[in-house]
């Protein structure tokens, strides 16, 4: 597992593939331990896998763009390396009935151009996200979180001004839900809900993402964007946690080919790869083990069958297949890249995970086979 010092360190990898090559210790922002010797040049070049279609928070979709958005913009809350909710632009929040939430913004927070970040920016951003005219891939996000009137706004039945979010003052945001939602704070940690500058978007419209107009709220601001070549972010001196920012510049490259990515890494042209191919993993782990990092990824691989088609329409057959599948062999011998055998659909590491493995997870192969035999007896093509 790749060690991450603070939540800002996690930003660069929070949506990344679980296997990377890195010749450096990642630390976008961190409390540096006393006596630590930092490199003179605090710059990072990383492969982002492809060219993002947009850097508009409400138009992006997929890991490629959201990775960058997460580095450039802060939300009301964020998640730390343990997946727990922590303050971000909002220093605190409260609710009395789990339906009305009040968020209190940090004092003095600013956009990268030095203008204040206010509760009105949050309201504007969430309305814009939900507005059908925006055609956001995540336009239904607030509706799924049961924010008042979000569903009707999407359906064109109500105006965006009726969305259940308002600014009580410049530093206070109130959000109303139709019903209590236990995961509401986790919803707010998704980068799509990170606010953007109302004044900027109103002034420049769809051109606001161009480098000469772009403003952000995170540790970096957009400095350069050469399509299909690179995106460059430089340190945001107005960032609320700038005193703990370590890296001064980050460059994202759109390299899609694994071979090209690896060659450029070995040549010293990039510091962090997006992933490591199955073909290269074992040899790289032997040659440069200190540079091969495996970090958690909230993902589950599984086999799916047509449950309406015989014999898979019989639950006993599906149970037998589950018992017969040697997850340890697949994880440790076939893919062998640090994957963990899965016995539940939800992966470990997700917030609130407390599921226990089934008893058969610790059984020997002989006992598993015996259980399969006891489950049913196959005679010809008939299952009894």
N, C-alpha and C positions, 0 to 999 in steps of 0.2 A: 504494500500500500504506500502510495506517495504521501509523505508527510506534508501537511499544510499548516502554516503557523496561525493564520487568522482567516476570517471570512473573506477578506479581500484577496488572499492568496488563492482561496478556493474558486474565486470568480473565473480564473483562466481555465479551470479544469472541470467545473461543475457539470458541463454538458459534453465533456470530451469522451472519446472512446477510452475504455479502461486500460489500454496498453499504450505506453508512449516511450519514446527515447528522449532523454533530457541530459544535457551535459552541464546543467546548472541547477542550483537549488532555487525553486520557484518562490518568489516572495514579492508580490505586487505591493502590498502594504503589510507591515509587520512591526512588532516590537522586537527589535534586533537584540539578541542576548549580549550582555557586556563581553567585550573582548573579541567579538566576531569580526573577522576581516572581510569587508565587502570589496567586490571588484571595483576598479576605478570607473569603468564604463557600465552603468546600470541600464542596459538595453536588452530587449528580448526579441528574437525573430522566431516566429512559430508558424507551423503549417496549419491552415484552417480548413483544408480539404477541398474548397471550391469557392467560387465568386458569389457573394451574397447578392440576391436580386434587389435588395433594398436595405437601407439602414433606418427606415421609418419604423419606429417602434410598433406602430399599428398595422404595418403592411408585411412585416417579416413572418417567416415560418421556417421551421427546421433548425437543426443544430448550427449550421453554418452561420446564419445571421444572428441567431439568438446568443451565441457565444460572444460575439462582438458587442451586441446590445447590453449584455450583462456586465461587460467591462466598462462601458461608457455611461450607463445610467444606473442610478440607485432607485430603489422602491421605498415604500413606507416601511417595509420590513424585509429581512433577508433570512437565509438559513446559514448556520455555521457548519463546520466540518462534520458535526454529529447529526446534522439534519434538523436541528432545533431552531425555532424562530428567535431572531435577535433584532434589536432596533436598527433602523437604517436612517432614512430621512426623518422618520417619526421616532422621537426619543422615548415615547411612552404611549399607551392606549388604555382604554377602559370600556367596560360594558356592564350593564346591570341586569340585562335580560337575554343576552346573547343574540339580540335582534338589532339593537342600536349600538353601534360602535363609534367611539370618539378617539381620533388620533391627534396627538400633539406633536407638531413638527419641531425639530431642533431650532434653537435660536441662531440667527445669522447665516443660515444655509444659503448658498448662492449657486447660480448657473456658472458655467465656465467663462461667461463674458462679464461676470461680476454683478449681474442683476439678481434680485432676491428670488428664491424659490418659495412660492406661496401655496396655500391651500387651494386657491383658485386655479392653479396649474393642474392640481390633481383632479379637480372637478372637470375642467376642460378636457383633460386627457381621457378620462373614463367615459365622458359623453362622446367624444370623438371615436373611441374604440367601439362603442355600442351603436353608434349612428349607422344605419344601413347604407348611407351614402359613402361611407369610408370603405366598405367592402373588405373589412379586415378578416383574415383567415380565422382569427380568434374573437370575432365579434360577439359570439354567444357566451364568452367566458364569464361575464358578470351575471348573465341570466342563469347559467349553470350554478353559480354561487348564490342564487336566490336574492340578488340585489333587487330592491323594490322597482317594479315597472320595467326592468331590463328586457324581459321577454316580450312585453307589449311594444316596446320601442323597436325592437328588432322586427316585429311583425308589422310595423307601420301604424299601429293603433294609438300610440301616444308619442308626444314630442320628447326630444332628448332632454329638455329642461326638467322633465318629470322623473328622471333617473334618481334613484334613492341615494344620492350623494350630494352634499352641499358644504360650502365653506362657512363655518360659524364666525370666523374672522380670518385674518391672513395666515394664522399659524395653527388653525384647528379645522380638521375635516370630520364630518359626521357621515356615517354610512348606515343606511337602514336596510335590513333584510326582511324578506317575507316570512321567514321562519328561521329558527336557530340552525346554524351550519357549523358542525364541530370542526371542520377543516378550513374555516374561513381565513384564518391567518396564513395558513399554508398556501391558499389561493393567491394571496397578496404578494407572496414571494416570487411569483412567476414574472419574468422580465417584461411581459406584454403589458403589465399594469404599472410599470415604472413611468412616472409622469414626464411629460415633455413641456417645453416652454410655450405657453399660450400666446404671448406676444410675438415670439419668433414665427410660429406657424401662421398666425393671422397675417403677419407682414409678408412672409416669403412663400406662403402656400406650400405646394409640393416641392419647391426648390430648397426648403429648409435643411435638407440633409446634405447639401453641397458643402464642401469644406470651408468655403468663405463665409457661410452663414451658420453652420452647425454649432450648437451649444449643447453641453451635456452636464450631468450632475455627478458622475462617478469619478474614479481616480484618473481617467484619461479623457482627452478631448480629441476630436478628429483633426488631424493635421494635413493628411494627404490621402487621396483616393485615386489610384490609377487602375481603371477597370481591367480585370484579368491579369493584373500584375501584383498589386499590393494595396493594403490599407494600413495607414500609419496613425497611431495614437500617441500623443505626447502628454506628459504630466499636466494635470489640471491643478493649477496653483490655488484655485478657489474651492477645491474639494474640501468638504467638511472634515475629513480625516487625513488631510494632506501631510500633517506632521509625521504620520506613520507610513507614508508612501515611500517605497524604496526605489522601484523601477521608474526611470524617467521617460522611456520610450518603448513601445511595443509595435512590432510590424507583423501583420497577418498576410500569409501567402496562400494563394488558391491552388495548391498542388494536389491534383487528383490521383496521380499514378503513384503507387506504393514504391516502385523501383526508383523513380525520380526523387521521391521524398527521402528515401534512405540514402541515396548517393549524395544528395545535397547536405544531409545531416553529417555523414561521414567526412565530407569535404569541409565541414565547419561553416557552411553557409546558413544553416538554421540551427536553433537551439532546442526546439521542441517539435517532435513529430506529432501528427494527428493520431497515428496508430502504428502498430507493428504487424506486418503480415505473418500469417501462420508459417510460411516457408522460412522466414528469417528469424523468428522468435528464438528458437533453441540455440542457434549458433551465436546470436547476439548476446544471449544471456550468459554464454560461456566466455565470449571474448571481452565484453564490456558490461559485466553484471551490475556495476554501480550506476550505469546510465539507463538501465531498463527499469521502468517504474510501472507497477500495477496498481491502479486506483479503483475504488468501488464504482460500480455503474448500476443504476436502478433499471435492470433489464432481466428478463427471464426468457430463455430459449425453451421451446417445447415442440412436441410432435402433435399434429392435429389430424384427425381422421373424420371421414364422413360418417357421422353417427346414425344416419338414416339407411346406410347401405350395409347389408350383411357381410361379414359377421359382426361388424362394429356396432350394430344396433343392439347387441346384447351387452349389458353392463358387465357381465362376468368376463367377457372377452377383453373389454377395456381394462378391467382390473388386472387380468392376467398379464396383459402387455405392460402395464405399469410396474407390476412385480418383476417381470422378466427383464426389464430394461436396467442394465447395470450403469447407473449414473456415474459411479466412481471411475469406471473404465473410460467412459466418454469424456469426463472432465479431466482426469489425470493422465490418460494415455493417448487419447485421440486429439482433442483440441489442446490440452496441456499448456494453457496460458494463464493459469491461476483461477479459472472458473470454479465455482463452488457447486457441488451436486444439489439440485433443487427438488424439494418435495412439496413445495407450496407454490401457488401462482405468484404471490407477492414475494419480492426479493428481500432478503435481510438488508437492513440499512434504511429502509423506508420508515418514516416517522410512525411511531406507535406499534411497530412490529413486535408481537409477542407470541407468535404461533409456534407450537411445538412440532417437532418432526414426528411423523407416524412411527409406530413401533417397528415396522418392517425396515426402516432406514438402517437399523443396526443388525439386521439379520444376515446370516451367511447366505451364499448363493444356493447352497444345498437346501436350506430351510425355505428359501423363496420358491424354489422349484417344487418342493413338497406342498407348499401352500397353493401353488397353481394347480397341481394335480388334485388336491382336495376340493378346489373350487368347482371344478367340473370335469367330466370325462367326455372325451370326444370319440364318437363312434362313426366312422365314415365322415359324412358331411353334416351330421346331426349333433347338436350340442345338448347334453343332458345335465 
